Amino acid sequence: MKYIFTIFLILIFITEHFYPVTKPNSAPQDISIVENNICLSACDFPIKSTEKKIVNDIWEILKNELSWNTYNNKSIVQNEIDRIKNHGAWYFNYLSEQARPYLHYVIKEIKRRDLPVELALLPFIESNYDPNAFSHGSAAGFWQIIPSTARQYGVPINNWYDGRRDIVLSTNAALDYLTRLHKYFNGDWLLAIAAYNAGEGTVSYIQKRNATWGKNTDFWSLALPTETKQYVPRFLALIHIIKHGNSFGIELPELNNEEQFKVAYWPTQIDLTAMADILNISLREIYKLNPGFNDWQSPPNGPHQIIIPTKHSIYLNELINELPKNKNVQWVHYKIKNGDCLSTIAKRYSTTVSLIKKVNKLSSNIIIVDHELLIPKTINQVNNDHEPHYTEYKIKKGDSLWGLSKKFNVSIDKIAMWNNVDNKDYLKIGKTIKLYTCENQHDISRPETIQKVAYHVKNGDSLVRIANRFNVSVSELVTWNRKVKKQPELIYPGQYLVIYVDITQQHFDA
């Protein structure tokens, strides 16, 4: 016990002399030293806030949620990364602006289905989020859906409407298709993405062939078509760049993570021009959100729906009540006058050439003076008595009917008819002729619907067959392709033809 008591006293002595305890009556300078030490410690090791910063930028949200292993040490992926990032800032600004009205909706639908958020970037690879994109294989819209797939998933394609250019219908169909492909290839997303490009039959056949030969059946081991072999790495490269953009010095413009539009359902046919007037927005904005419409009205048999900006959706009930019940098409019997053409008549009655042709069962744009047309008239009808406008033009040296037809955007036959000249005759210098203003059938407020397509000539193709397929004339094909112009009868498999396609005239009736 004596020894224990001695040890206890020694411990008290050491504590008092080597580890002094600050007492209530300690000197002020001692307190200051303690406070400074605390401050130094806090500065060196800052306390992290537990508050989560609210992120409202779509790109930042995507960066945080992208999880695929995109690199895989594949040189082809690295090549695509280099190619994309070398486009520069303008390219990513362009992508952001293209996707601004649509990306929020696509991401929302993907999450609702519990699918990988990476799929929201696929339309960039397919179309750059351009609803008017059109391929030589007749794929169209944001997701580049071919007609057969559209029919399979209930997307309408007809004279009035192409649902592949509708962000709601096309996204639902594309995600349905991707979900099925993912299941078909046993949960392998790379194979599903490859099949989305090349077709499930192509990928499945090559996969089974590899299995027969004892080879691996993953995407990287398959001898797929060249386009598909590049398609998937390009997709992975874009995901990688979006995820790690900062390390590449790429800054993506901010996109607000907010709903951009609402879908309004109407009980009857919708007049788009009337809708634009009621919403007090331009037709361009209407068409930007509703690029699936080929004409001024929604299809008579539906879908009777229109996408409107979210900011206007609060007035939705009022809009339904305000839009006249008789907004569906009214009919006028119109007697064709000299100088008329379908585009001027369509303009006069605020309708379209394609609609007039459909109603009157016209196979071409040729119309005959004194014949009657049944004209669908919208509520935005202009003066019915307005006469066609014409310009008097004095023939100059070097002028030709062909050159004038291109300059004034009219056909040679019409110029000849208006001026009673043989379309084979040369025009006399100094002669004054009449040129009626047959304006382009598309309103200037509508986004451009003419797409340049590089068509790969196949076995059995002819100029007539190709022209009929894309609803253009043989003479136009010849004009657009210099080699064909020299020998119009000579086209061959493998040859590439340039075709300027009006996407609103590519019906592929479902």
C-alpha positions in Angstrom: 0.0 0.0 0.0 2.9 2.3 0.9 4.4 1.8 -2.6 1.0 2.5 -4.3 0.6 5.8 -2.4 4.1 6.8 -3.4 3.5 6.2 -7.1 0.2 8.2 -6.9 2.1 11.2 -5.5 4.7 11.0 -8.3 1.9 11.0 -10.9 0.4 14.1 -9.4 3.8 15.8 -9.5 4.4 15.0 -13.2 0.9 16.2 -14.2 1.2 19.5 -12.4 4.6 20.4 -13.8 4.5 19.0 -17.4 0.8 19.1 -18.3 -0.5 22.3 -16.7 -4.2 22.7 -16.6 -5.7 26.0 -17.5 -7.6 27.4 -14.5 -10.4 30.0 -14.4 -8.0 32.7 -13.2 -5.4 32.0 -15.9 -3.8 35.0 -17.5 -5.5 36.5 -20.6 -2.4 35.8 -22.8 -2.8 32.1 -22.0 -6.4 32.2 -23.4 -5.2 34.0 -26.5 -2.6 31.3 -27.2 -5.3 28.6 -27.0 -7.6 30.5 -29.3 -4.9 31.0 -31.9 -4.1 27.3 -31.8 -7.7 26.5 -32.5 -7.9 29.0 -35.3 -4.8 27.6 -36.9 -6.2 24.1 -36.7 -9.5 25.1 -38.3 -7.7 26.9 -41.2 -5.5 23.9 -41.9 -8.4 21.5 -41.8 -11.6 23.2 -42.8 -14.8 21.6 -41.7 -16.9 20.4 -44.6 -20.4 21.7 -44.7 -23.1 19.1 -44.6 -25.4 21.2 -46.7 -25.9 19.9 -50.2 -25.6 22.5 -53.0 -28.7 22.4 -55.3 -27.5 21.7 -58.8 -29.9 23.1 -61.5 -27.7 22.6 -64.6 -28.5 19.5 -66.7 -24.9 19.0 -67.7 -23.7 19.0 -64.1 -26.5 16.5 -63.2 -25.5 14.3 -66.0 -21.8 14.4 -65.0 -22.7 13.2 -61.6 -24.9 10.4 -62.8 -22.9 9.0 -65.8 -21.5 5.7 -64.6 -20.5 3.6 -67.6 -16.9 2.5 -68.1 -16.5 4.3 -71.3 -12.8 4.1 -72.0 -11.9 0.4 -71.8 -8.4 1.2 -73.0 -9.6 0.9 -76.6 -7.7 3.0 -79.1 -10.8 3.4 -81.3 -12.6 5.1 -78.3 -9.6 7.4 -77.8 -9.6 8.3 -81.5 -13.2 9.3 -81.2 -12.5 11.3 -78.0 -9.8 13.2 -79.9 -12.0 13.8 -82.9 -15.0 15.1 -80.9 -13.0 17.3 -78.5 -11.1 18.8 -81.4 -14.3 20.3 -82.7 -13.9 23.1 -80.2 -16.2 25.2 -78.1 -18.6 26.1 -80.9 -19.6 22.4 -81.3 -20.6 22.0 -77.7 -22.4 25.3 -77.8 -24.3 24.0 -80.8 -25.2 20.8 -79.2 -26.5 22.6 -76.1 -28.7 24.9 -78.1 -30.1 22.0 -80.2 -30.9 20.0 -77.1 -32.2 22.9 -74.9 -36.0 22.4 -75.6 -35.9 18.6 -75.4 -33.1 17.2 -73.1 -35.0 17.7 -69.8 -37.9 15.6 -71.1 -35.7 12.8 -72.5 -33.8 12.5 -69.2 -37.1 12.5 -67.2 -38.5 9.7 -69.3 -35.3 7.7 -69.0 -35.3 8.0 -65.2 -39.0 7.1 -65.1 -38.2 3.8 -66.8 -35.1 3.3 -64.6 -32.8 3.1 -67.6 -29.2 4.4 -67.8 -29.0 8.1 -68.1 -26.3 7.7 -70.7 -29.1 7.0 -73.2 -30.0 10.7 -73.2 -26.8 11.3 -75.2 -27.7 8.9 -77.9 -29.7 11.4 -80.0 -26.6 13.5 -80.2 -24.9 10.7 -82.1 -28.0 10.0 -84.2 -29.1 13.5 -85.2 -27.5 16.2 -82.9 -31.0 16.5 -81.5 -32.2 17.8 -84.8 -35.9 16.8 -85.4 -35.5 17.4 -89.1 -32.5 15.0 -89.6 -33.1 12.5 -92.4 -30.8 9.7 -93.6 -30.4 8.0 -97.0 -32.0 4.9 -95.4 -35.2 6.9 -94.7 -34.4 7.1 -90.9 -35.9 10.4 -89.5 -36.1 12.5 -86.4 -34.3 12.8 -83.1 -33.7 9.1 -82.7 -33.4 8.3 -86.5 -36.2 5.8 -86.5 -36.8 3.9 -89.8 -40.4 3.5 -91.1 -40.6 -0.2 -90.2 -39.6 0.4 -86.5 -42.0 3.3 -86.4 -44.9 1.1 -87.5 -43.8 -1.6 -85.0 -44.0 0.9 -82.1 -47.1 2.8 -83.1 -45.5 6.0 -84.4 -47.7 7.5 -87.2 -46.2 8.4 -90.5 -48.6 9.9 -93.1 -49.3 12.9 -95.4 -50.2 14.9 -92.3 -47.8 13.9 -89.6 -44.5 12.2 -89.0 -44.3 11.1 -85.4 -40.6 10.4 -85.7 -40.0 14.1 -85.5 -42.2 14.4 -82.4 -40.0 14.4 -79.2 -42.7 12.7 -77.1 -43.7 9.9 -79.5 -40.2 9.2 -80.9 -38.6 9.1 -77.4 -41.2 6.7 -76.1 -40.8 4.5 -79.1 -36.9 4.6 -79.0 -36.8 3.8 -75.3 -39.3 0.9 -75.8 -37.1 -0.4 -78.6 -33.8 0.0 -76.6 -35.4 -1.7 -73.6 -36.4 -4.7 -75.7 -32.9 -4.9 -77.3 -31.3 -4.7 -73.9 -33.4 -7.7 -72.7 -32.8 -9.6 -76.0 -29.0 -9.3 -75.6 -29.1 -10.5 -72.0 -28.5 -7.1 -70.3 -25.5 -6.1 -72.5 -26.0 -2.4 -73.3 -23.1 -2.2 -75.8 -24.8 -4.9 -77.9 -28.1 -3.3 -77.5 -26.7 0.1 -78.8 -25.0 -1.7 -81.7 -28.3 -3.4 -82.6 -30.1 -0.1 -82.5 -27.7 1.0 -85.3 -27.3 -2.1 -87.3 -30.5 -4.0 -86.5 -30.8 -6.9 -84.0 -30.8 -9.5 -86.8 -27.3 -8.3 -88.0 -25.8 -8.3 -84.5 -27.4 -11.6 -83.5 -26.2 -13.4 -86.6 -22.6 -12.2 -86.1 -22.7 -13.1 -82.4 -24.0 -16.6 -83.1 -21.3 -17.0 -85.8 -18.6 -16.1 -83.3 -20.1 -18.6 -80.8 -20.0 -21.4 -83.4 -16.3 -20.6 -84.1 -15.5 -20.6 -80.4 -14.8 -16.9 -80.3 -16.0 -14.3 -77.7 -19.4 -12.8 -78.3 -19.0 -9.4 -76.7 -19.3 -6.2 -78.8 -15.5 -5.7 -79.2 -15.1 -9.2 -80.5 -17.7 -9.0 -83.3 -16.9 -8.2 -86.9 -19.8 -5.8 -87.2 -20.3 -3.4 -90.2 -17.9 -0.5 -90.2 -20.5 2.1 -89.4 -21.6 0.2 -86.3 -18.0 -0.4 -85.2 -17.5 3.4 -85.2 -21.0 4.2 -83.9 -20.7 2.6 -80.4 -17.1 4.0 -79.7 -18.4 7.4 -80.8 -21.2 7.1 -78.3 -18.8 6.1 -75.5 -16.5 8.9 -76.4 -19.2 11.5 -76.1 -20.2 10.1 -72.7 -16.5 10.2 -71.6 -16.2 13.9 -72.7 -19.4 15.0 -71.0 -18.3 13.2 -67.8 -14.7 14.5 -67.8 -15.1 17.7 -69.8 -13.2 19.8 -67.3 -10.1 17.8 -67.9 -10.3 18.5 -71.6 -10.8 22.2 -71.0 -14.4 21.9 -72.3 -17.1 24.1 -70.7 -20.6 23.2 -71.5 -23.2 26.1 -71.6 -25.6 25.9 -68.7 -28.9 24.3 -69.4 -31.6 24.8 -66.8 -33.0 21.6 -65.4 -36.5 22.8 -65.9 -39.5 21.5 -67.8 -39.6 23.2 -71.2 -43.0 22.2 -72.5 -46.3 20.7 -71.9 -48.4 18.4 -74.1 -51.9 19.8 -74.7 -54.6 17.4 -75.9 -57.4 18.8 -78.1 -60.8 17.3 -78.8 -60.6 18.2 -82.5 -58.3 19.2 -85.3 -55.8 21.9 -84.4 -55.0 25.0 -86.5 -51.4 25.8 -85.8 -51.6 29.3 -87.0 -54.6 30.0 -84.8 -52.7 28.4 -81.9 -49.7 30.7 -82.5 -51.9 33.8 -82.5 -53.6 32.8 -79.3 -50.3 32.0 -77.5 -48.8 35.2 -79.0 -45.8 33.3 -80.2 -44.3 32.9 -83.7 -45.0 30.0 -86.0 -41.3 29.2 -85.8 -41.6 28.5 -82.1 -44.7 26.4 -82.7 -42.9 24.3 -85.3 -39.8 24.1 -83.2 -41.7 22.2 -80.6 -44.0 20.5 -83.1 -41.8 19.5 -86.0 -43.9 16.4 -86.7 -46.6 18.4 -88.5 -46.4 18.4 -92.3 -49.2 20.9 -92.7 -51.0 23.8 -91.0 -53.3 21.5 -89.2 -53.1 18.4 -87.1 -54.3 15.2 -88.8 -58.1 14.9 -89.1 -58.0 11.6 -87.3 -55.4 12.6 -84.8 -53.2 12.8 -82.9 -54.9 16.0 -81.8 -52.1 17.1 -79.5 -49.7 20.0 -79.5 -46.6 20.8 -77.5 -46.7 24.3 -76.0 -44.1 26.2 -73.9 -44.4 25.5 -70.2 -44.8 29.2 -69.5 -48.1 29.2 -71.5 -49.5 26.0 -70.1 -51.1 27.8 -67.2 -53.6 29.2 -69.7 -54.4 25.8 -71.1 -58.0 25.6 -70.2 -58.6 29.1 -71.4 -56.9 28.3 -74.7 -59.1 25.3 -75.3 -62.2 27.5 -74.7 -60.9 30.4 -76.7 -59.9 28.5 -79.9 -62.9 28.5 -82.1 -64.8 25.3 -82.4 -65.0 25.7 -86.2 -61.2 25.9 -86.4 -61.2 22.6 -88.3 -61.0 23.0 -92.0 -63.5 25.1 -94.0 -63.9 24.5 -97.7 -63.8 26.8 -100.7 -64.4 26.1 -104.4 -61.7 28.0 -106.2 -61.6 28.5 -110.0 -58.0 28.5 -111.3 -56.9 31.7 -113.0 -54.1 32.4 -115.4 -50.8 32.8 -113.5 -51.9 30.7 -110.6 -49.8 28.0 -109.1 -50.5 25.8 -106.2 -48.1 27.6 -103.9 -49.8 31.0 -104.4 -53.2 29.5 -103.9 -52.0 27.7 -100.7 -50.6 31.0 -99.5 -53.8 32.9 -100.2 -55.9 30.5 -98.1 -53.3 29.9 -95.4 -53.0 26.2 -96.2 -50.3 24.1 -97.9 -49.6 22.6 -101.4 -49.5 19.1 -100.1 -52.9 19.4 -98.5 -54.5 20.9 -101.7 -53.0 18.0 -103.7 -54.2 15.4 -101.2 -57.8 16.8 -101.2 -58.0 17.1 -105.0 -56.1 13.9 -105.6 -53.4 15.6 -107.7 -50.3 13.6 -108.5 -48.3 16.6 -109.6 -48.2 20.4 -109.3 -49.7 20.9 -112.7 -53.1 22.8 -112.7 -55.3 23.9 -115.5 -56.9 27.4 -116.0 -60.7 27.4 -115.4 -60.7 24.1 -113.5 -62.0 24.1 -110.0 -60.1 23.1 -106.9 -61.5 22.3 -103.5 -59.4 24.4 -101.1 -59.2 23.6 -97.3 -59.3 27.1 -95.7 -58.1 27.9 -92.2 -59.4 30.6 -89.9 -56.5 32.7 -91.0 -57.8 33.1 -94.6 -56.5 36.1 -96.5 -58.4 38.0 -99.1 -60.0 35.5 -101.5 -60.1 38.1 -104.3 -56.4 38.8 -104.2 -54.8 38.4 -107.6 -51.5 36.7 -108.2 -48.6 39.0 -108.1 -46.3 39.1 -111.1 -43.0 40.8 -112.0 -42.1 42.1 -115.4 -38.6 41.0 -116.3 -36.5 42.3 -119.2 -34.4 39.6 -120.9 -30.6 40.2 -120.7 -27.7 38.6 -122.6 -27.0 35.1 -121.3 -30.5 34.6 -119.9 -32.2 31.3 -120.4 -35.5 29.7 -119.3 -33.5 27.3 -117.1 -31.5 30.2 -115.5 -34.7 32.2 -114.9 -36.5 29.2 -113.4 -33.8 28.9 -110.8 -33.5 32.6 -110.1 -37.3 33.0 -109.5 -37.9 29.5 -108.1 -40.5 28.5 -110.8 -40.6 25.8 -113.4 -39.6 26.3 -117.1 -43.0 25.1 -118.1 -44.7 27.8 -116.1 -42.5 30.6 -117.6 -43.3 29.2 -121.0 -47.0 29.0 -120.3 -47.3 32.5 -118.8 -45.6 34.1 -121.8 -46.8 31.8 -124.7 -43.3 30.7 -125.7 -41.9 27.3 -126.6 -39.8 26.1 -123.7 -37.2 25.0 -126.2 -36.9 28.5 -127.7 -34.2 30.9 -126.6 -35.6 34.2 -125.2 -34.9 37.3 -127.2 -32.7 40.0 -125.6 -34.7 43.0 -124.6 -38.0 41.2 -124.5 -40.2 41.8 -121.4 -41.8 38.7 -119.8 -44.2 38.1 -116.9 -43.0 36.1 -113.9 -45.7 35.3 -111.4 -44.5 35.0 -107.7 -44.9 31.4 -106.9 -43.4 31.4 -103.5 -42.0 28.4 -101.8 -44.7 26.3 -100.3 -43.2 26.5 -96.8 -43.8 29.6 -94.8 -40.6 31.6 -94.1 -41.3 31.3 -90.4 -40.9 27.6 -90.4 -37.5 26.0 -89.7 -35.8 24.6 -92.8 -37.2 21.3 -93.9 -34.9 20.6 -96.9 -32.2 18.1 -96.0 -29.1 17.2 -98.0 -28.9 13.4 -98.3 -26.0 11.3 -99.7 -27.8 8.3 -101.3 -25.9 5.1 -102.0 -27.1 3.6 -105.3 -28.2 -0.1 -104.9 -28.7 -3.0 -107.3 -31.9 -2.5 -109.3 -32.0 1.3 -108.8 -32.8 3.8 -111.5 -33.2 7.5 -111.6 -37.0 7.2 -111.8 -37.1 4.8 -108.9 -34.9 7.0 -106.7 -36.8 10.1 -107.7 -40.1 8.4 -106.7 -38.7 7.2 -103.5 -37.7 10.7 -102.3 -40.5 12.6 -104.0 -38.3 14.6 -106.3 -38.0 14.8 -110.1 -35.5 13.1 -112.3 -34.5 16.5 -113.7 -33.6 17.6 -110.2 -31.5 14.5 -109.6 -29.6 15.2 -112.8 -29.1 18.9 -111.8 -27.8 18.0 -108.4 -25.3 15.5 -109.6 -22.8 16.6 -112.2 -21.6 13.2 -113.3 -25.2 12.0 -113.8 -25.8 15.2 -115.8 -23.3 14.1 -118.4 -24.7 10.6 -118.7 -28.2 10.5 -117.1 -28.8 6.9 -118.2 -25.7 5.7 -116.4 -25.8 5.1 -112.7 -24.2 2.1 -111.0 -24.3 0.3 -107.6 -22.0 1.9 -105.1 -22.4 5.4 -106.6 -23.3 8.3 -104.3 -26.0 10.7 -105.4 -26.7 14.1 -103.7 -30.5 14.5 -103.0 -32.2 17.5 -101.5 -35.1 16.0 -99.6 -38.1 17.8 -98.3 -38.8 15.9 -95.1 -42.4 16.9 -95.0 -43.0 15.1 -98.3 -41.5 11.8 -97.2 -44.6 10.0 -96.2 -43.9 6.2 -96.1 -47.5 5.6 -95.2 -47.9 3.5 -92.1 
